[in-house]
Every structure is written in structure tokens, then in C-alpha cells.
């Protein structure tokens, strides 16, 4: 919860700070459901060996280029996609992934280049992956005190109005379940 309270908003910070608790509760429910399903299926919650193999595959795809896209001299959609995944891993929910990422030397160099290209970007969660003293960008900006207070007020309101909160969460989960583009849904094959 605290990490959600600290999240910096550049647009509509007051409104977003009041509504962010709903997003926090949604993801808490989604993660709890996912963890429970994996436990019921007898699967490990985090397969670090699988992550290491997947990251090695990305590193092999990068080869000796600076970036994944096009001619490899400028970041493109693949670079931003992978950067987004690493950003998610570095937000604090799955810190156990950070040492696995650090083992990939070429990906770490790529991440440094991405940080350089994204200089001034206010959400550098991946800076937590880069060891100190290696051209580390500043951490993601955090919300000011007023925005943090609004988050906790919004959470208190969600608790007081719990029937509406539960109805919102159930509707959100149903919409997600019915979406063909959700993670885990059947994908349309692009190349047949």
C-alpha cells in the first residue's frame, strides 16, 4: 500500500491520488488470486530459473547491438516493452528478481543506455536494479505529502464505502476475465 501512496502523478494528482486506492485493491486482489491459483496447481510462485532463461534469451537477441529495434542504434517498441517489464519487476513487489536481472551483463549495459535515453523521465524504477556508482539515474519521483494524504483518505473512503468498493472490484474482475487481450487469454496468432 505504501508504494502506491508514494506514486508520483504528473497529471491530475489530486483526483488520481484519491482514486488510486481502488487500483491498489484491484491489483492486490489480482495478485492474491494468481498466487492462490498457482499454489492450488502446485506450481512455484516465482520460478527464478525460468526468469534467468528468459532474460538470457533477450540478451542473446540483443547480441552486440545497443538496442533491440531496427538497426539497433535507437530504442524502439521492443526496447520500451522490455523496459516496461523490468520497471514492473523493480517497483518493489518482486525484489527477488533484481539479482537475476543483474546477472545479465549485456542487459545491464542496455538498461544503462535506456536510462541515458530516458534522462528526465520521472519514473525510473529500474534505477533500483543498477548498482550504486554505475551512472545510476535518480529514483522515481515520489508524491508530495498532500497527494500521499489523499491516497490514505481515498483508501479510508473505499473501506467505509466497502459495498461500492466490492461491487467495483467484482465488475472490474469480470471485465478483465471477459477481455480477449488480458494476460493469460488466448492470443490471436499474428503469423500463421
N, C-alpha and C positions, 0 to 999 in steps of 0.2 A: 504494500500500500504506500509506504513511504516513497518509493521510487516514482510511483505515479503522481504523488503530491509534488515532487521536485521537478516534474517535466516542464520545460520551458515552452511557452506558446508565443509565437510572434503575431498571430492574428487572433483577434477576439479573446484575449487571455482571460477576461472575467467570465464570459459565458462558458468557454471551454473548460475552465477550472471548476466551475460548478457542475458541469455535465460529465467530466472525466471519471468520477466515481462509478458511473454506470458502465463505462468501458472497462474499468478495472474489475468490476464484479463479473462482467461478461467473460473476460479473459481468465479470471480466477476459476469460474465455473467450467470453461472450456478446457483449461489445463487439468483441473481436477477430474473431469470426465475422461479425458485422454489417458491420464495416469492410471485411473481405475480400470479402464478397458485393457490397457497393456498388462496390468497386474493380473486381471482375470484370465488373460490369454497366456500368462506365464512368460511374458517377454520382459527383458530388462528395460528399465525406464530410459536409460542412457547407454547406448552402445558406442563406447569411445573408439573401439577398433573399427567399426563401420564408418564413423566420422573421419578417422585418420585415413582410411582408404579413399573416401570421397574427396577429402582435401588433397590427397596425393594425385588423384585423377585431375583435379582442377590445376594443380601445379604442373602436371605433365602437359595439359592443354595449353598452358601459358607458354611453356618452353622458354626460349630466350627473349621473347618479346617483352616490351614494357607493359602492354595492356592486351586484353583478350580480343577486343573488337577490331574489325577492319584490318588495317596494315599493322596494328599493334603499337602505334605511336601515340594514340589518344584514347582515353576511356570511351567506351560505348555502352550499349544496353547490357551486355554480359557483365561488364565491369561493375556497373551500378547495381545489377541484380545480385551478384555475389557480395558486393559491399553491403547491400541491404541485409542479406542473410547473416553476415558477420556482425553487423550492427545489432541485430536481434540477439545473437549469442552473447554480445558484450554488455547488454543492458543491466545485467545483474541477476537474472533469473537462472541462467545456466553458466555460472562462472567456471564450472568444471571443464568446459570446452576450451577455455583460454590456453592452458598449457598444450593442448593438442594442436591448436592453431599455431602457436609459437614454434612448434617443431618443424613447420613447413617454411624453410628459409626463403625460397623464391616467392611464396605467397606473402611473407612478411615484407619483402622488398617491394612487391606490388602494392601492398597496403600503404607503405610509406609514400609511394608515388601517388596513390589515390588521395591521401591526406594532403599532399602538396597541391594537387589539382583542385581540391575542395577547400583550400585555405579560406577561412572566414565562415565556413559552414558551422552553424551553431549547435549541431547535434552529433559531435564526434564521439559516439560511444565506443567505437573501435580504438580510440586512443588508450583505452584500458588494456588492450592487447599488447600494445607496443611498450617494451621495457623502458624504464626511465633512461634519459640521456641519449636516445637514438632519434633525435629530431621529433620528439613526441608533440603532437598538437595538444592544445588545451582541451580539457574535458568538455563534454556537452554543457551548455549553459543551463543553469537551474532557474526555476521560477522564483520570483521575488516573494517576500513574506506574505504580501496581501493575496497573491494567487494561491499560495500554499494554504492559507487560512480558508480561502474559498473552496478549495478541494475538500478540506475536512468538514466544512459546513455542508457541502453537497453530499458527502458521504453520510453525515448525520441525517440529512433530509431523506436520503434514499432508505435509511434504516427506519425512520419514523413512518415514511410512506411505503412500508415494505410490501403491501399488496400490489401497488402500482409497479414497484421495482421488480417483483417476481413476475408479474404479467409482461413487463417489458423484456425481461431476460428470456422467458419462455418463447415469446414471439420472435425474438432475435435468434434463438437456437433453431426454431422451426424454419425461419427464413434461410438460415445457413444450411440446414440439413437439406432443404429443397433446392439449393443452388447447385447447378452443374459445374460451377467454377470453384467450388470450395476445395480446400486441401483434402485429399483422400477420395474425392469424387472421381467417377470415370472420366477420363480425358478423351477428347476427340483427337484421333491421330492426324497430325498435320502432314506427315509424309507417308503416304501409303504405297 
